[in-house]
């Protein structure tokens, strides 16, 4: 995944789900990087579609 600036709240969400994402991305005991990247990108897309009211 390309490194770029992410707001602290987004990093917190990514850190929270990182182990879950890696577990789901396991293929034959190895982490499939493409799958991990796809899931992470899907999560980021969903986060930025979410309307924060504050």
Protein Blocks (a to p, Z undefined) as FASTA:
>chain_A
ZZddddfklmmmmmmmmmmmmmmmpgghiacfklmmmmmmmmmmmmmmpccdZZ
